[in-house]
Amino acid sequence: MNWYVVYTKPKWEKKVAEQLIERGIECYCPIVTQVRQWSDRKKKVEVPLFNSYVFVRLAEADRNLVFQSTGAVRYLFWLGKPAIVRDEEINTIKKWLTTPDQYEISVSSLQVGDKVTLESGPFKSQEAIVQEVNKTHYVLVLESMGCVLKMKLK
């Protein structure tokens, strides 16, 4: 069974995830808490990490079951085939969302092109290459995950 990415109607991520769970389909909609400002107050709101995307885990033959959910629009495709997300990537997202916001970061004069191994945080033990060094931040490339990490310096 593979993880696939389902594109949903705007603002329907949580509803689609609930409907899929009710149908017995394993799904994952990563949620983060943000502080939103209104004219008269601030409020903590839970919003999806990825707008209009929900991850579902099912067999290739069962892919059409997702469309029984009202807000599911289509699958995300990559190179003409439905995009498959590896288990390690889903686990990394889950781990990243459950770790605290504060990390122990120590910086010793890094140069562009240096290879570093991250020692704490959600990407612990991942190797990265320094792409940019700035007074306020570092930009690291995590080649194994195909993403760029911007670390602010305090």
BELURFEN-V523853 format. One record per helix or strand. SS is the DSSP state (h for helix, s for strand). FROM is the first residue (numbers start at 0). TO is the last residue. If there is no record, write none. Layout:
<<SS FROM TO> <SS FROM TO>>
//
This chain:
<<s 1 7> <h 12 21> <s 25 27> <s 30 36> <s 41 47> <s 52 57> <h 59 67> <s 71 74> <s 76 77> <s 80 81> <s 83 84> <h 86 97> <s 114 116> <s 126 132> <s 136 141> <s 146 151>>
//
